[in-house]
Amino acid sequence: MKHLRNILQPYYLLGLLAGGSIFWFDAQQREAVTTFSGFAENLETEINFNHPVIVQAIAVEEGQFVKEGAPLLHLQRLQLTDDMVSEDYQIAELRAESSAWRAKKQGDLSVLEARHRLQDRELISEMEELETEIAQKKKLFGSLSTLQDVPQTFTALESELQALRVEKQLRDSLSQQERANLLEELRLGEAPYRSEIERLEARKAFDEAQRVIDIEIKAPFDGVVGNISCKKGEHIRSYNTLMTFYAPNPTLAKGFVYEDQLTNVAMGDLFLIRSAIDPTQTCEGVVTGLGSRVVEIPTRLRKVPEMKIYGREVVVSIPAENPFIQREKVMMEHQ
């Protein structure tokens, strides 16, 4: 029996060593799974504008803490000139159409007046001829008082003269009416042109007034200025980032679980976030985001900076009231 015990003793020792190795390896694996490094940070707010602008002044510096409502940027919005050029063209076109239409109507009026003067002169000439003829005949037959039919001699001529006088009155009246109609058409016919021109001129005046607008961008909340992506005098396109802005305290911790441990962290898992500088500074958070792909882990989070390692991004939401500062390195412990 003693001999058998001596034979088995090395195997007992080997078993203990194997069991200890397995326990140590399992502990290391669990430690690797439950604890990894990250940063305390928050999502930045991008400050931009929905129109092209010129930066007139920058009122803050990167990293500066500002209160809600404090000025960040002074801008000028420049109205695009395409609309204004179009308005000028439309106004000029309407004025040309109005002038052409007025010229045509004034030409019609001139033709009417010229025709009336010509007809009037013809009638007046005929009337003067008749009046002269009647006067001559009256003078010739003035001494023939014994003739009974002398008054009848002038009846036809006087009737013709009277007819010409009536025709002149009718033509004068008709011409005056036609002239009055053309003048009224001139007055009313230009109204649509004038109305549209006045509308376009009012719109142009408004666009001119809006061509340069002073704009002040203010802090949306108490926070810290991030990156300033513009400089004084620079033209910035619409929706281009002018600067970033974030809350003073981090609102999330972002770390990376190693590639071979991807399935050990899930949405809703609880984590204890601990400062890498002062382990007594802690807060709790919950996983609210997981990366959709495996990426290279940042150098600052590697145990050996020169060695590239890969993992999945893990985002843990933490309370705004926490002891961390922006971009502080933290340890993320799976609870």
Secondary structure, DSSP 8 states (H G I E B T S, - for coil): -HHHHHHHHHHHHHHHHHHHHHHHHHHHHHHHHHEEEEEEE---EEE--SS-EEEEEE---TT-EE-TT-EEEEEEEE--SHHHHHHHHHHHHHHHHHHHHHHHHHHHHHHHHHHHHHHHHHHHHHHHHHHHHHHHHHHHTTT-TT-TTHHHHTHHHHHHHHHHHHHHHHHHHHHHHHHHHHHHHHHHHTHHHHHHHHHHHHHHHHHHHTSEEEEEEE-SSSEEEEEE---TT-EE-TT---EEEE-SS--EEEEEEEGGGGGG--TT-EEEEEESS-TT-EEEEEEEEEEEEEEE--GGG-SSTTS--EEEEEEEE--SS-S--TTEEEEEEE-
